[in-house]
Amino acid sequence: MTMPQGAAVSIGAVLGTGVIALPALGAAAAGPASLIAWLALILLSVPLAATFAALGARYPDAGGVSTYVRTAFGARAATVVGWCFYFAVPAGAPPAAMFGGAYVAAVLGGGMRTTLITAALMIVAVTAMNAGGVRVSGRLQLGMAALLVTLLLTATATALPHAHLANLHPFAPHGWLAIGPAAAVLVWGFAGWEAVTSLAADFRDPKRDVPRASVVALVVVGVLYLGVAGASVLVLGPGAATTQAPLAELLAVGLGAPARIATAAVAVLLTLGTMNAYFSGVARLGAALGRDGALPAWFGRGSSAGEIPRRSLASVAVLSALSLAIVAVTGLSTRTLVQLTTGSFVLVYMLSTAAAVRLLPRRSWSRRAAVVALVAVSVLLFMNGWYVLWTLGVAAVALLYAGRRAGTRTPKVTVPDTAPEAADDADPAVASAL
């Protein structure tokens, strides 16, 4: 995998469906003050992306976050973080796919039926993309990312001439404290910085390319998120809080009503980009977990660099389809699944950044970034409220499984020496890129 392909994977993982629906959800929670929440989360992304870039450059392994936590805290902690990440993706796939499907339904009609059919087709599509291996999915991701950046810049640039500063008043209609709940909702749009770590071993030069890919992704995502969120508030005004398709509204204002068709295409591409990045990374993670004994050994085939983890990928696809079927039958809201998923990722981030604090060389900028990220994600955990109970339940089951497996298997993963003298060799690459 090349550096541009890696950057495209990160852009797809982080940007994705967040830009489709979150500007409206943020505006509904805090009004124009939601822009502060957007900015705060972009700033948080700097130390978070730097932390995962440093870990990926130092420990290029398919286990990604699971490998880092295992190295720092042992097998049981790695099992917890691995399970939380692995099973969060099938829970998050239905709402992600349905966000894109809703745009298709807005153009073609058919309501929820069209949305669900589109979502199912997306799950099939990303499974097929990743069944061809990381080179195939990486090239497709690069093409989609380039197209998406162009379309989003067009939407923002054509809508901004219609902006009105008066739409910023009142700036905080629900009070300043509403920025906190808005940030908790917007976390969905900023999960994904860890996705590239499970693919680090497939880079041509992980020490050089992983940090560079993360920097490119950070700049692109920050500009696009602020552009779309700012345009939504300034152009749509109070309507930004009530629309189901803020990006479609922006394109309609800038280019006319026929642009809604193009918006549906954008929504589908954004969704496919996100799902492709996550399916690719989590399939490798599942294979690594099977290799290390954190999941049954059946999952372990395809865990080596260059191999295709088809068993793990098939399991993710089946679980995602099952989750979508549950939504279709029960009418479970996508917002519920979104917050359950973000709770899982926040716990993954807490354990991963804590591992980074322990593993990265002292007095290095990457370790300082990890400390900042750890404090910030700890605050986000409390903002998720009772939804985090799902994550704690998954963690409890993972601990029970790890306890039963204890002493029955020796992990095969090997990692570099973590002594400061050896560790400092990788740090300049991260520092220079950041």
Secondary structure, DSSP 4 states (H G I P E B T S, - for coil): --HHHHHHHHHHHHTTTHHHHHHHHHHHHHGGGHHHHHHHHHHHHHHHHHHHHHHHHH---TTTHHHHHHHHH-HHHHHHHHHHHHHHHHHHHHHHHHHHHHHHHHHH--HHHHHHHHHHHHHHHHHHHHHT-HHHHHHHHHHHHHHHHHHHHHHHHHHGGG--GGGG-SS-TT-GGGHHHHHHHHGGGGTTTTGGGGGGGGSSSHHHHHHHHHHHHHHHHHHHHHHHHHHHHHHHGGGGGT-S-HHHHHHHHHH-TTHHHHHHHHHHHHHHHHHHHHHHHHHHHHHHHHHHTSS-GGGGTT-STT---HHHHHHHHHHHHHHHHHHHHH---HHHHHHHHHHHHHHHHHHHHHHHHHHSPTT-HHHHHHHHHHHHHHHHHHHTGGGHHHHHHHHHHHHHHHHHHTTS----------SHHHHTTTHHHHHHH-
